[in-house]
Amino acid sequence: MALLCATMLVFAQNSTQTALLQHGDETTTFYGADAFINALAAASTGDIITLSSGTFNAGDLDKAITLRGVGCVSDDELNMLPTIIAGDFQTWNSNAPAVLTVEGIFFDGVITVNGQYAPIFIRCNINEIKWGSEGSSAGMYDAEFINCRIRWFREDNFHNTTFRNCVVWDCRSETTNQPTNTIQAYNSYIWLNSGQYNLSINNSIIGGAGMYGNSVAYNCISWGSIFNECSHHDCWVFDYITDVFDTFDGVYYHYAWETEPLILKSEIANQCLGLDGTQVGINGGNMPYSARPTYMTTYRTTVGQHSTPDGKLNIHIEVIDGNK
């Protein structure tokens, strides 16, 4: 992590929420609670929308863009608040093979998917994501979630979903044996709230209703008999969830879903190793869990005391480079 500084001249604005729309070499700024909606309306395929801290009203996400926030949780170390998109909305993409990429945002409503091809969600918190109406054949295909926390994942008509170092507190399907509803997980924590088929779970921690049929688990932790009806290799079974985690605060699995660190007990971390030799779960593998975005985000903005004759203010901006 590196702290970088820059100084620029901008016009004074009173609103705290901002959305920056980058279209080629052009940058347009929108302000206020509807800034995201307005930026999205003006965006084209391939554009980048960057949101500040604060709460933004939701709008249907129907374009293949890159959408970025400052983070999906409060960052006490940096004294930064998250980017929140509030309310339910739908998402679809009619511009395949262009893809939707989202990072560093808390979605506190319900995301209804009516056709998305290869979307990527990175370091986001998602309250609920589900398929659209039963009459719709449009689902989600080849989606990838990296370092995400998802409270409710309704995976009906979601085809070939991949989780990497993610937390999925409630994963369920009403059509559990649909052969195309496949999930691959690596170094994740997943609670199955319905018995499911077509799962390939690696170096992960999994609990709940059970894995069935052609499902397979490699180097995974569970409690109870979740592996009894599927193929499993080099897995560990414990009696209780509290036997596994050193920091599990909730009586139920979905408590404190936004911030629960899910730290393994030291003896479990040393004993239960994945195929790559690192600990099983979200803190192992080559993408250990982090909520801090991978790109530069605004850390602190200081306004100079004197403006220029044309009404511009001297703004000193400090940013965090999440790659350093």
C-alpha positions in Angstrom: 0.0 0.0 0.0 1.4 3.4 -1.0 0.2 6.9 -0.3 0.4 9.2 -3.3 -0.3 13.0 -3.5 -1.5 15.3 -6.3 -2.7 18.8 -6.6 -5.3 20.1 -9.1 -7.6 23.0 -9.8 -11.3 22.2 -9.8 -14.6 24.1 -9.4 -16.1 24.3 -6.0 -19.0 21.8 -5.3 -21.1 21.3 -2.2 -22.2 17.7 -2.8 -20.3 14.9 -1.0 -21.1 12.1 -3.4 -19.3 12.2 -6.7 -19.3 9.9 -9.8 -16.4 10.3 -12.3 -17.2 9.0 -15.8 -14.2 8.3 -18.0 -14.9 8.0 -21.7 -11.7 7.8 -23.6 -9.7 11.0 -22.7 -12.9 12.7 -21.5 -13.8 12.9 -17.8 -17.2 14.1 -16.6 -18.2 14.5 -12.9 -21.7 14.0 -11.5 -22.7 15.0 -8.0 -25.3 14.0 -5.4 -27.3 10.9 -4.5 -28.2 10.3 -8.2 -24.6 10.7 -9.4 -24.3 7.0 -10.2 -27.6 7.0 -12.1 -26.7 10.0 -14.1 -23.2 8.8 -14.9 -24.6 5.4 -16.0 -27.1 7.1 -18.3 -24.2 8.9 -20.0 -21.9 5.9 -20.2 -21.0 3.8 -23.1 -19.6 0.3 -23.4 -16.1 0.1 -22.0 -16.3 3.4 -19.9 -15.2 3.6 -16.3 -17.4 5.0 -13.5 -15.6 5.7 -10.2 -17.7 6.5 -7.2 -16.6 8.3 -4.0 -17.5 7.3 -0.5 -21.2 7.7 0.4 -24.6 6.3 -0.5 -25.8 6.4 -4.1 -29.3 5.6 -5.4 -29.4 2.4 -7.4 -30.1 2.3 -11.2 -30.4 -0.7 -13.5 -26.9 -1.7 -14.6 -27.4 -2.5 -18.3 -24.0 -1.6 -19.8 -20.7 -3.4 -20.0 -18.6 -0.9 -18.0 -16.1 -0.9 -15.2 -17.6 0.3 -12.0 -15.4 1.2 -9.0 -15.9 2.4 -5.4 -13.5 3.3 -2.6 -14.3 0.1 -0.7 -17.1 -2.1 0.5 -16.6 -1.7 4.3 -15.5 1.1 6.6 -11.7 1.3 6.7 -10.8 2.3 10.2 -7.1 2.5 9.5 -7.6 5.1 6.7 -10.7 6.6 8.3 -12.7 6.0 5.1 -16.4 5.2 4.7 -17.5 2.7 2.0 -19.2 3.2 -1.3 -22.8 2.1 -1.0 -25.3 1.6 -3.8 -28.7 1.6 -2.0 -31.8 -0.2 -3.2 -32.8 -3.0 -5.5 -31.9 -3.0 -9.2 -31.7 -5.2 -12.3 -28.6 -6.0 -14.3 -28.2 -7.3 -17.9 -25.7 -7.0 -20.7 -26.6 -6.9 -24.4 -23.1 -6.0 -25.4 -21.3 -9.4 -25.1 -18.4 -10.2 -25.4 -17.8 -6.9 -23.5 -18.1 -7.6 -19.8 -19.2 -5.8 -16.6 -16.5 -5.4 -14.0 -17.3 -4.1 -10.5 -15.0 -3.5 -7.5 -15.1 -1.9 -4.1 -18.8 -1.4 -3.6 -21.4 -2.4 -1.0 -24.7 -3.4 -2.6 -27.3 -3.3 0.2 -30.3 -4.2 -1.9 -31.3 -7.1 -4.2 -29.4 -7.6 -7.5 -31.7 -9.3 -10.0 -29.8 -10.8 -13.0 -31.6 -10.9 -16.3 -28.7 -11.9 -18.5 -25.0 -11.3 -17.8 -22.1 -12.9 -19.5 -18.8 -13.3 -17.7 -19.2 -10.5 -15.1 -16.4 -9.9 -12.6 -17.1 -8.8 -9.0 -14.0 -7.9 -6.9 -13.9 -7.0 -3.2 -17.6 -6.2 -3.0 -20.3 -6.9 -0.4 -23.5 -8.1 -1.9 -26.7 -8.4 0.1 -28.5 -10.6 -2.3 -28.0 -11.7 -5.9 -30.6 -13.8 -7.8 -31.9 -14.8 -11.1 -34.9 -12.9 -12.7 -38.4 -14.2 -13.2 -39.2 -17.8 -13.8 -40.5 -16.9 -17.3 -37.1 -15.5 -18.2 -34.4 -17.7 -19.8 -31.7 -15.1 -19.3 -29.4 -16.1 -16.5 -25.8 -15.4 -15.5 -22.9 -17.2 -17.3 -19.2 -17.6 -16.3 -19.4 -15.1 -13.5 -16.3 -14.7 -11.3 -16.3 -13.4 -7.7 -13.0 -12.5 -6.1 -12.6 -11.5 -2.4 -16.4 -10.9 -2.1 -18.9 -11.3 0.7 -22.4 -12.4 -0.4 -25.2 -12.7 2.1 -27.7 -14.5 -0.1 -26.7 -16.2 -3.4 -29.7 -17.6 -5.3 -28.0 -19.6 -8.0 -30.9 -20.8 -10.1 -30.0 -20.4 -13.8 -26.5 -19.2 -12.9 -24.1 -21.2 -15.0 -20.4 -21.9 -14.2 -19.9 -19.5 -11.3 -16.5 -19.2 -9.7 -15.7 -18.0 -6.2 -12.1 -17.1 -5.2 -11.5 -16.3 -1.5 -15.1 -15.4 -1.0 -17.7 -15.7 1.8 -21.1 -16.9 0.7 -23.3 -17.0 3.8 -26.4 -18.5 2.2 -26.1 -20.4 -1.1 -29.2 -22.0 -2.3 -31.0 -23.2 -5.4 -34.6 -24.2 -6.1 -33.5 -26.4 -9.0 -30.6 -28.2 -7.2 -30.0 -30.9 -9.9 -30.0 -28.7 -12.9 -26.8 -29.8 -14.7 -25.8 -26.4 -15.9 -26.0 -24.7 -12.5 -22.3 -25.3 -11.6 -20.2 -23.7 -8.9 -16.4 -23.8 -8.5 -15.0 -22.4 -5.3 -11.4 -21.9 -4.3 -10.3 -20.9 -0.7 -13.8 -19.8 0.2 -16.4 -20.2 2.9 -19.8 -21.4 1.7 -22.9 -22.3 3.6 -25.3 -24.4 1.5 -28.9 -23.7 2.6 -30.1 -26.4 0.2 -28.5 -29.6 -0.9 -26.8 -29.1 -4.2 -25.3 -30.9 -7.1 -22.6 -29.8 -9.6 -20.2 -28.3 -7.0 -16.4 -28.4 -7.3 -15.0 -27.1 -4.0 -11.3 -26.7 -3.4 -9.3 -25.7 -0.3 -12.5 -24.3 1.2 -14.7 -24.4 4.3 -18.2 -25.6 3.6 -21.3 -26.3 5.7 -25.0 -26.7 5.5 -27.3 -29.1 3.7 -24.9 -31.3 1.7 -23.2 -31.9 -1.6 -24.7 -34.5 -3.9 -24.3 -36.4 -7.2 -21.3 -35.4 -9.2 -20.1 -32.8 -6.7 -16.5 -33.1 -5.5 -14.4 -31.6 -2.7 -10.7 -31.4 -2.4 -8.8 -30.4 0.8 -11.9 -28.9 2.4 -13.2 -28.5 5.9 -16.7 -29.2 7.0 -18.7 -30.1 10.1 -21.2 -32.9 10.0 -21.9 -35.2 7.1 -21.9 -32.8 4.2 -19.4 -35.0 2.1 -21.3 -38.3 2.6 -23.1 -38.1 -0.8 -20.3 -36.8 -3.0 -16.7 -37.5 -4.0 -14.2 -36.0 -1.5 -10.5 -36.2 -1.2 -8.2 -35.2 1.7 -11.0 -33.4 3.6 -11.5 -32.8 7.3 -14.8 -33.1 9.2 -15.4 -31.4 12.6 -18.4 -31.6 15.0 -19.1 -27.9 15.3 -18.3 -24.6 13.5 -16.7 -23.3 16.7 -14.2 -26.1 16.4 -12.9 -24.5 13.3 -12.8 -20.7 13.8 -11.1 -18.7 16.4 -13.2 -15.6 15.7 -16.7 -16.8 15.0 -18.9 -14.4 16.9 -22.4 -15.3 15.7 -24.6 -18.2 16.9 -25.8 -18.5 13.3 -23.7 -18.5 10.2 -25.1 -15.2 8.8 -24.4 -13.0 11.8 -21.9 -10.1 11.3 -21.6 -11.1 7.6 -20.1 -7.8 6.6 -17.0 -8.0 8.7 -16.6 -11.5 10.3 -12.9 -12.2 9.9 -13.2 -16.0 9.9 -9.8 -16.6 11.3 -9.0 -20.3 11.8 -7.8 -21.7 15.1 -4.0 -21.9 14.9 -4.0 -25.7 15.1 -6.6 -25.9 12.3 -4.6 -23.4 10.1 -1.5 -25.6 10.5 -3.2 -28.9 10.0 -5.7 -28.2 7.2 -3.7 -27.2 4.2 -4.9 -26.8 0.6 -3.4 -28.3 -2.5 -0.9 -25.3 -2.7 0.3 -25.8 0.9 -1.4 -22.7 2.3 -4.2 -22.7 4.9 -7.7 -23.7 3.8 -10.3 -20.8 3.7 -10.4 -17.2 2.7 -7.0 -16.3 4.1 -5.1 -18.9 2.1 -4.2 -19.4 -1.6 -2.7 -16.7 -3.8 -5.5 -14.2 -3.3 -5.9 -13.9 0.5 -9.1 -12.0 1.4 -8.9 -8.2 1.5 -11.7 -5.6 1.3 -9.4 -2.8 0.2 -9.6 -2.1 -3.6 -6.6 -3.0 -5.8 -6.5 0.4 -7.6 -5.9 4.0 -6.3 -8.7 5.5 -4.2 -9.0 8.9 -2.6 -7.7 9.0 0.9 -7.9 12.7 1.9 -8.8 15.9 0.1 -7.6 19.3 1.3 -9.1 22.6 -0.1 -6.7 25.6 -0.4 -7.7 28.8 1.3 -7.5 30.9 -1.8 -9.3 30.4 -5.1 -8.1 31.6 -8.6 -9.7 34.6 -10.3 -11.9 32.3 -12.5 -13.5 30.6 -9.4 -11.4 27.5 -9.2 -10.1 26.0 -5.9 -6.7 24.5 -5.2 -7.4 20.9 -4.2 -4.7 18.7 -2.7 -5.6 15.0 -3.1 -4.0 12.1 -1.3 -4.7 8.6 -2.7 -4.1 5.1 -1.6 -2.6 2.7 -4.2 -4.0 -0.7 -3.2 -1.4 -2.5 -5.4 1.5 -1.3 -3.3 
